[in-house]
Amino acid sequence: MHTTRATTLAIVETLTEQQLTMLKELEQEAFGVHGAIDEWVLVPLARHGCLVLFQEEGDAKPVGVCELMRDFRNPDHAYMYGYLIRSDKKGLGYGFAFLEQILDRLRKDGFAKVCLTVSPDNKGAVTLYQKAGFQIVETRIAEYGSGNDRYYMEKSL
């Protein structure tokens, strides 16, 4: 990582109005109109799933955000619903550091596997996930409608 500031994981269960606004803006910036989630998803994820913020000392805005769900068909599997690094922090090593901390936390929480989907066009994310040990299991054609193919990736913990 190219910074010396300390980073921490914060698992949030409730969101202030300010946090909600900030997270919606980060989602919009990262995923655009067709992928960003809003308060109708963020609040239930915080209360009933797992909403993880990657915080850097002295910065009120999270460097990264990860949304996790437990797979009801395989309760020892976690599904990474969303994962983002703030645009001004990309390329500085935060993505890998955050992902490694999430994977460590999932291991400690007893999960055996983590999975996700990612656009094949998102070369940076695909490379990051592969560097962390994820493997492409399949390509899901039109997963989110025509023209929205996804790689389905998994990693054993």
C-alpha positions in Angstrom: 0.0 0.0 0.0 1.3 3.5 -0.8 0.0 5.1 2.3 1.1 5.0 5.9 -2.3 5.8 7.4 -3.9 3.1 9.5 -7.0 1.4 8.1 -9.8 -0.5 9.9 -12.8 -2.6 9.0 -16.1 -1.3 10.4 -19.2 -3.5 10.2 -22.2 -1.3 10.5 -25.6 -2.3 11.6 -27.4 1.0 11.3 -26.7 4.0 9.0 -27.0 7.7 9.8 -28.6 9.8 7.1 -25.2 11.2 6.3 -23.7 7.7 5.9 -26.6 6.7 3.7 -26.1 9.7 1.4 -22.4 9.1 1.2 -22.8 5.4 0.5 -25.3 6.0 -2.2 -22.9 8.5 -3.8 -20.1 5.9 -3.7 -22.3 3.3 -5.2 -23.4 5.6 -8.0 -19.8 6.6 -8.8 -18.6 2.9 -8.8 -21.5 1.2 -10.5 -23.6 3.8 -12.4 -27.3 3.9 -12.8 -27.7 0.2 -13.6 -25.7 -1.2 -10.8 -25.7 1.1 -7.8 -27.9 0.3 -4.8 -29.8 2.7 -2.8 -31.3 3.1 0.7 -33.8 0.3 0.0 -31.0 -2.2 -0.2 -28.3 -0.6 2.0 -30.4 -0.4 5.1 -31.6 -4.1 5.0 -28.0 -5.2 4.2 -26.7 -3.3 7.2 -29.5 -4.6 9.5 -29.7 -8.2 8.2 -26.7 -8.9 6.1 -23.2 -7.6 6.5 -22.2 -4.1 5.4 -18.4 -3.5 5.8 -16.7 -0.2 5.5 -13.0 0.1 5.0 -11.9 3.3 6.9 -8.7 5.2 6.7 -7.6 7.1 9.8 -8.6 10.8 9.5 -11.0 10.2 6.6 -14.7 10.3 7.3 -15.5 8.8 3.9 -14.9 5.1 3.6 -12.1 4.0 1.2 -14.0 0.9 0.4 -17.4 -0.7 0.8 -18.3 -4.4 0.8 -21.8 -5.9 1.0 -22.1 -9.5 2.0 -24.9 -12.0 2.2 -25.1 -15.6 3.6 -26.2 -18.1 1.0 -29.3 -19.8 2.4 -28.8 -22.9 0.1 -25.2 -23.2 1.5 -25.0 -21.5 4.9 -21.2 -21.8 5.1 -20.9 -19.8 1.9 -20.9 -16.0 1.7 -21.9 -14.0 -1.4 -20.1 -10.8 -2.0 -23.0 -8.7 -3.3 -21.0 -5.6 -3.9 -17.4 -4.4 -3.5 -15.9 -1.0 -4.3 -12.9 1.1 -3.7 -13.4 4.9 -3.9 -12.2 6.2 -7.3 -9.5 8.5 -5.7 -8.0 5.6 -3.8 -7.7 3.1 -6.7 -4.3 1.9 -7.7 -2.8 2.4 -4.3 -3.2 -1.1 -2.9 -6.4 -0.6 -0.9 -8.4 -3.0 -3.0 -6.2 -6.0 -2.2 -5.7 -5.0 1.5 -9.5 -4.6 2.0 -10.3 -7.9 0.3 -7.7 -9.8 2.3 -9.2 -8.4 5.6 -12.7 -9.4 4.4 -11.6 -12.9 3.6 -9.8 -13.2 6.9 -13.0 -12.1 8.7 -15.1 -14.6 6.8 -12.7 -17.4 7.7 -12.8 -16.4 11.4 -16.6 -16.3 11.2 -16.7 -20.0 10.0 -17.4 -19.5 6.3 -15.9 -22.2 3.9 -16.4 -20.4 0.6 -17.0 -16.9 -0.8 -18.4 -16.2 -4.2 -19.2 -13.2 -6.4 -20.1 -12.1 -9.9 -18.2 -9.5 -11.9 -18.4 -8.1 -15.3 -15.8 -9.6 -17.7 -15.1 -6.1 -18.9 -14.0 -5.0 -15.4 -10.4 -6.2 -15.9 -9.1 -4.5 -12.8 -11.6 -6.2 -10.5 -11.1 -9.6 -12.2 -7.4 -9.3 -11.8 -7.8 -8.3 -8.1 -10.1 -11.2 -7.4 -7.7 -13.7 -9.1 -4.8 -12.3 -7.2 -6.7 -13.0 -4.0 -7.3 -16.6 -5.1 -10.7 -16.5 -6.7 -11.3 -18.7 -9.7 -13.8 -18.2 -12.6 -16.2 -21.0 -12.3 -18.5 -20.0 -15.1 -19.6 -17.2 -17.4 -23.3 -16.3 -16.8 -24.7 -14.9 -20.0 -27.3 -12.1 -19.6 -27.2 -12.5 -15.8 -28.7 -9.1 -15.4 -30.4 -8.9 -18.8 -29.2 -8.7 -22.3 -25.6 -7.5 -22.6 -24.9 -7.9 -18.9 -22.8 -11.1 -18.7 -21.0 -11.9 -15.5 -18.1 -14.1 -14.4 -19.2 -16.2 -11.4 -16.1 -16.6 -9.2 -15.4 -18.6 -6.0 -12.7 -18.9 -3.4 -12.4 -21.6 -0.8 -11.5 -20.2 2.6 
